[in-house]
Amino acid sequence: MALLYQLIIFSLHIIYYVQTFPSSLTLGFLGPTNLPNSNTQAGGHPALFAFKLAIRDINNRSDLLPRTNLNFVSNNTNSDIDTGIIDAFWQCVYGNVIGIVGEYVSVISQSIQYVSRYYKVPQISYGSTSSEFTEFHSIRYPYFLRTTPNQNLESVLVAHLIASQGWKNIALIYTTDTQMFHSAQLFIASAQKLNITILLSTSFATGTTNLTAQMETIKQSQARIILFIGTIADQQVVIDNSLIEGLTAPGYQWIGIHAKKEKKKSEKG
């Protein structure tokens, strides 16, 4: 529902600056809606469905754009940088969109913003959490908005969540890519301030499938609260390995901070 209301506000913001009431306007949607992967399942089909519902809701209301019909175009990016750039160009130049909703993955949203910024087309993301959008908003991403908090804030908030539950001892497992490593360090710093003891901190390279060694060290730490920081795809690997090692039995509590992962060049279809 948050996406629906943000989209409504976004549309009205645009109309306010256009200062006219055209008979029709077009919004663009960019997201992963084809490949059977975690990005499509979590940030593709659900988001496109909500987007279409928002368009229908706006057109059915008499208090929003009463003399304007809102249309839309959508393109499947498959969370691929090159495809995202081409689709953003098409929507801005040939689709005549007044705004773009998308993308789900931060690095794809960044590439789309370079195009939408050039054509001065606002972009609102429903899933991009990179802190870059906050740190360099006025310089690199002046036409970018989002409905999700940045990754840095998530790390701090999770530390406060753990403290609020009275959990004093935890284990931490994270992936070693730059964004996740930075998020892990922010969490560790916040945990120390809140007197949370990290009994074990272990990591692995994204894409690793055998986490036997990491799971064994977590078990040996005797931690019952376990925090994972990484991509959704890597989270599935963690779940599979934790099941094997018995780390999901009653008494264990897992918490996750997720990031989306762009599709590699070798995965192009």
SULSULFEN-V21227 format. One record per backbone hydrogen bond with DSSP energy under -1.0 kcal/mol. CO is the residue of the C=O (numbers start at 0). NH is the residue of the N-H. If there is no record, write none. Layout:
((CO:NH) (CO:NH))
This chain:
((0:4) (1:5) (2:6) (3:7) (4:8) (5:9) (6:10) (7:11) (8:12) (9:13) (10:14) (11:15) (12:16) (13:17) (14:18) (22:68) (24:70) (25:97) (26:72) (27:100) (28:74) (30:76) (34:36) (36:40) (37:41) (38:42) (39:43) (39:44) (43:47) (44:48) (45:49) (46:50) (47:51) (48:52) (49:53) (50:54) (51:55) (52:56) (53:57) (54:58) (55:59) (64:67) (68:24) (70:26) (72:28) (74:30) (76:79) (78:262) (79:83) (80:84) (81:85) (82:86) (83:87) (84:88) (85:89) (86:90) (87:91) (88:92) (89:93) (89:94) (90:96) (98:27) (99:123) (100:29) (104:108) (105:109) (106:110) (107:111) (108:112) (109:113) (111:115) (112:116) (114:118) (115:120) (121:99) (122:144) (123:101) (124:146) (128:150) (130:134) (131:135) (135:139) (135:140) (140:143) (142:122) (144:124) (149:153) (150:154) (151:155) (152:156) (153:157) (154:158) (155:159) (156:160) (157:161) (158:162) (159:163) (160:164) (161:166) (162:165) (167:196) (169:198) (170:226) (171:201) (172:228) (173:203) (176:180) (177:181) (178:182) (179:183) (180:184) (181:185) (182:186) (183:187) (184:188) (185:189) (186:190) (187:191) (188:192) (189:193) (190:195) (191:194) (196:169) (196:198) (199:171) (201:173) (203:175) (204:207) (210:214) (211:215) (212:216) (213:217) (214:218) (215:219) (216:220) (218:221) (223:252) (224:170) (225:254) (226:172) (227:256) (228:174) (229:258) (230:234) (231:235) (232:236) (233:237) (234:238) (235:239) (236:240) (237:241) (238:242) (239:243) (240:244) (241:246) (248:251) (252:225) (254:227) (256:229) (258:231) (263:266) (264:267))
